[in-house]
Amino acid sequence: MRSPIVQRMAICPEILDRMSTPTLSIGLIIIGDEILSGKREDKHLNQVIQILAARGLSLAWAEYVGDDPQRITAVLTRALASGHLVFSCGGIGATPDDHTRQCAAQAWGVPLALHPQARIWITERMRDVAAEQGVALDLDSPENLRRLEMGVFPQGADVIANPYNKIPGFACATISKAPAHPHAGVYFVPGFPVMAWPMIESVLDNRFADVFERNPLTEQSVIVLGAMESVLIPLMQRIEAEHSDIKVFSLPSVDHPQWGKHIELGVKGAPDRVRAAYADLIGSLTAMKIPLGPELVR
C-alpha cells in the first residue's frame, strides 16, 4: 500500500532546496462530457492560471477528457508517472457517470477503500443536512450510504478538505522515481468551481509554498504594425539566444478593432532580464524602421 502524501512531508532543508526549483511542472486535467459537448463552459483553466500567477507560478499543460473510463485511466497514468504537480477537476462523485475515483485507483495500482477521515467529514455533513431538514440522522439510509461512497478513494490516498460542504477530495502521490517536488502527485477536486478553487489554493499554500516565486515572472511587449512574422523571426531567435532565461512570444491578430492587422511581440521572464531583453528588442525594431504601437506590461 502506498504511503499517504501527508506522511511524506518530513524532508531535510538541503534536499528541499535542491528540489524547490522552477523545474516543477504544473498540469491541469478537466474531466467531463459536459465540457466537451458544450453543455457547460469550462471555468477552471483561466482561474487556475490566475491562482498560480498570484503565487508566481504558471501552468505547463492542460488536458480535457470526457467521461470515458479507459481514457481517464490513460490520462491519470501519465500524470501520476510524470513527477509533476497535477490538479484534476471533476468526476469524483458517486453517480454512474463519475469514474475518476475508480480510474485513479486503477492508474495508481491499488484497490478502493473508504478513507477514515473522509468518513468522519462526510458523516459530519450528514448531520448538518439532517439538522437543516429537521429530521433524525439515519446513517444507514440509502441516501447516506451513497454519500459515504464519495469517501471511497484509492487505498493509501491522502484527503483534501472541502470547506464548502465537507465532502473531501483526495490526492495520489506520484509514482515517478525522480519527482520535482516531495509532494508531487495528482490532486483530485470536484468539478464545482466554488469547491475546487479554494481546495486548489489550500493545496498550494500548505504543500507547495516553498516553490512560490518571490520575484514572479513578468512580460513586456509592443504592438508591431505592418510587419510579417517571417521578418521578425531572426530577431526573435537572436533575442532568445543572447538573453538567457528569456522567452520571446509573438501573437498575431488580423482584425483588432483598434490596431487592425498587427503582431504583439514581447519577452517574458524575470523582471531584470526582461528589462534588458525588451530594450534590445525595441532598439532592434526601431533600427529596422518598423512602425510600433503601444507598449504593454503584465
C-alpha positions in Angstrom: 0.0 0.0 0.0 1.3 3.4 -0.9 2.1 5.9 1.9 -0.3 8.9 2.1 1.2 12.1 0.9 0.8 13.6 4.4 3.3 11.1 5.7 5.9 12.2 3.3 6.3 15.8 4.4 9.4 15.4 6.6 12.5 16.2 4.4 15.7 17.9 5.2 16.1 21.5 4.1 19.1 20.8 1.9 17.2 18.3 -0.2 14.1 20.6 -0.2 16.3 23.5 -1.5 17.5 21.3 -4.4 14.0 20.2 -5.3 12.5 23.7 -4.9 13.4 24.8 -8.4 11.4 26.1 -11.4 11.7 22.6 -12.9 8.4 21.7 -11.1 5.8 21.5 -13.9 2.2 22.1 -13.1 -0.6 20.4 -15.0 -4.4 20.6 -15.1 -6.9 17.8 -16.0 -10.5 18.7 -16.6 -12.9 15.8 -16.7 -16.5 15.7 -18.0 -18.6 15.1 -21.1 -20.5 18.3 -20.3 -17.3 20.3 -21.1 -16.6 18.6 -24.4 -20.2 18.7 -25.5 -20.5 22.4 -24.8 -23.3 22.0 -22.2 -21.0 23.6 -19.6 -18.3 26.2 -20.3 -15.0 25.4 -18.6 -14.1 28.0 -16.0 -11.2 26.1 -14.4 -8.4 26.8 -16.9 -8.4 30.5 -16.6 -9.0 30.5 -12.8 -6.2 28.0 -12.2 -3.9 30.2 -14.3 -4.8 33.2 -12.1 -4.4 31.2 -8.8 -0.9 30.1 -9.9 0.1 33.5 -11.2 -0.7 35.0 -7.8 1.9 32.7 -6.4 4.5 33.3 -9.1 3.8 30.0 -10.7 2.5 29.1 -14.2 0.6 26.2 -15.8 2.8 24.0 -18.0 0.0 21.9 -19.6 -3.8 21.2 -19.5 -5.8 18.3 -20.8 -9.5 17.8 -21.3 -11.1 14.3 -21.2 -14.7 13.1 -21.3 -16.4 10.5 -19.1 -14.7 7.5 -20.7 -13.0 5.3 -18.1 -10.4 4.0 -20.4 -9.3 7.5 -21.5 -9.4 8.8 -17.9 -7.2 6.0 -16.7 -4.7 6.6 -19.5 -4.5 10.3 -18.7 -4.1 9.7 -15.0 -1.5 7.0 -15.6 0.6 9.5 -17.5 0.0 12.2 -14.9 1.0 10.0 -12.0 4.2 9.0 -13.7 5.2 12.5 -14.7 6.5 13.7 -11.3 4.5 16.9 -11.8 2.0 18.7 -9.6 -1.3 18.0 -11.3 -4.8 19.1 -10.4 -7.7 17.1 -11.7 -11.2 18.7 -11.6 -14.4 16.7 -11.9 -15.8 13.2 -11.8 -15.2 12.3 -8.2 -18.9 12.0 -7.2 -20.8 8.8 -6.8 -23.2 8.9 -9.8 -22.8 6.4 -12.7 -21.1 8.9 -14.9 -18.4 9.6 -12.3 -15.4 7.4 -12.9 -12.4 9.4 -11.6 -12.0 7.6 -8.3 -12.1 4.2 -9.9 -9.8 5.2 -12.7 -7.3 6.8 -10.2 -7.2 3.6 -8.2 -6.5 1.6 -11.4 -3.8 4.0 -12.5 -2.2 4.0 -9.1 -2.4 0.2 -8.9 -4.4 -0.1 -5.6 -7.9 -1.0 -4.6 -10.6 1.4 -3.5 -11.3 1.8 0.2 -13.4 4.1 2.4 -10.9 6.7 3.8 -11.3 7.0 7.6 -11.0 10.8 7.7 -13.4 11.1 4.7 -15.9 9.0 6.6 -15.7 11.4 9.6 -16.1 14.5 7.4 -19.0 13.0 5.3 -20.7 11.9 8.5 -20.5 15.5 9.8 -22.1 16.6 6.5 -24.9 14.1 7.1 -25.6 15.5 10.5 -25.6 19.1 9.0 -28.1 18.1 6.4 -30.3 16.3 8.9 -30.3 19.3 11.2 -31.1 21.6 8.3 -34.1 19.4 7.4 -35.2 19.0 11.0 -35.1 15.2 10.8 -33.3 12.5 12.8 -30.0 11.3 11.4 -30.2 7.8 9.8 -26.6 6.7 8.9 -28.0 3.6 7.2 -30.4 5.3 4.9 -29.8 4.7 1.2 -29.1 8.4 0.7 -26.4 8.5 3.4 -24.8 5.2 2.3 -24.5 6.7 -1.2 -23.0 9.8 0.4 -20.3 7.7 2.1 -19.3 6.3 -1.3 -17.9 9.7 -2.1 -15.2 9.0 0.5 -14.1 5.8 -1.2 -10.7 6.6 -2.6 -7.7 4.7 -3.8 -6.2 3.0 -0.8 -3.4 5.0 0.7 -4.5 8.3 -0.8 -4.5 11.5 1.2 -7.6 13.6 1.6 -8.2 17.2 0.7 -10.6 19.2 2.9 -13.6 20.8 1.3 -14.6 23.9 3.1 -17.8 24.3 1.2 -19.7 21.1 2.1 -17.1 18.8 3.9 -17.1 16.2 1.0 -13.4 15.8 0.5 -11.2 15.4 -2.5 -8.1 13.2 -2.5 -4.5 13.0 -3.6 -2.3 10.3 -5.0 1.5 10.6 -4.8 3.5 10.5 -8.0 5.0 7.1 -9.0 7.9 8.9 -10.7 11.3 7.8 -9.4 12.5 11.4 -9.9 9.8 13.8 -8.8 10.4 17.5 -9.0 8.9 18.0 -5.5 8.3 15.8 -2.5 4.6 16.4 -2.7 4.3 15.9 -6.4 1.2 13.9 -7.5 -2.3 14.3 -8.7 -4.8 16.2 -6.5 -8.4 15.4 -7.2 -11.1 18.1 -6.6 -14.8 18.4 -7.5 -15.9 19.9 -10.8 -17.8 22.7 -9.0 -15.7 25.9 -9.0 -17.0 27.0 -5.6 -15.4 23.9 -4.1 -12.5 23.2 -6.5 -10.8 26.6 -6.4 -10.4 27.0 -2.6 -9.2 23.4 -2.4 -6.6 24.1 -5.0 -5.4 27.2 -3.2 -5.2 25.2 0.0 -3.0 22.5 -1.6 -0.7 25.1 -3.0 -0.4 27.2 0.2 0.0 24.2 2.5 2.3 22.0 0.5 4.0 24.0 -2.3 4.8 27.4 -0.7 8.5 26.6 -1.0 8.3 26.8 -4.8 6.4 30.1 -4.9 8.4 32.6 -6.9 9.5 35.5 -4.7 10.1 37.5 -7.9 7.3 36.5 -10.2 7.9 36.4 -13.9 6.8 39.4 -15.9 6.3 40.1 -19.6 6.7 43.3 -21.7 5.5 43.6 -25.3 4.9 46.1 -28.0 2.3 46.3 -30.8 4.1 45.9 -34.1 2.3 47.4 -37.1 2.7 46.4 -40.7 5.3 43.6 -40.3 5.2 39.9 -41.2 6.2 37.3 -38.6 8.7 35.9 -41.1 10.6 39.2 -41.0 10.7 39.1 -37.2 11.8 35.5 -36.7 15.6 36.2 -36.9 15.2 39.0 -34.4 13.2 36.7 -32.1 15.8 33.9 -32.4 18.7 36.3 -31.6 16.9 37.8 -28.5 16.4 34.3 -27.0 20.0 33.3 -27.9 21.6 36.4 -26.4 19.4 36.8 -23.3 19.4 33.8 -21.0 16.2 32.6 -19.4 14.1 34.8 -21.7 11.2 33.6 -23.8 10.1 35.6 -26.9 6.5 35.5 -27.9 4.6 36.6 -31.0 0.8 37.0 -31.0 -0.6 37.9 -34.5 -4.0 39.4 -34.9 -5.9 40.1 -38.1 -9.0 42.0 -37.1 -8.3 44.1 -34.0 -10.9 46.9 -33.8 -8.2 49.5 -32.9 -4.9 48.3 -34.4 -6.2 46.2 -37.3 -3.7 43.6 -38.5 -0.8 43.6 -36.1 1.6 41.5 -34.0 2.1 41.7 -30.3 5.8 41.0 -29.9 7.3 40.7 -26.5 9.6 38.9 -24.0 8.9 37.2 -20.6 11.0 36.1 -17.7 12.5 37.5 -14.5 12.0 41.3 -14.3 15.7 42.2 -14.5 16.2 40.0 -17.5 13.0 41.2 -19.2 14.1 44.9 -19.0 17.4 44.2 -20.8 15.9 41.9 -23.4 13.0 44.3 -24.1 15.3 47.3 -24.5 17.3 45.2 -27.1 14.0 44.2 -28.8 12.7 47.8 -29.1 16.1 49.1 -30.2 16.3 46.5 -33.0 12.7 47.1 -34.1 13.4 50.9 -34.3 16.6 50.2 -36.3 14.6 48.1 -38.7 12.2 51.2 -39.1 9.2 49.0 -38.3 6.1 51.1 -37.1 5.3 50.5 -33.5 2.1 50.9 -31.5 1.5 51.0 -27.7 3.7 49.1 -25.3 2.2 46.6 -22.8 3.4 45.4 -19.4 1.9 42.4 -17.5 
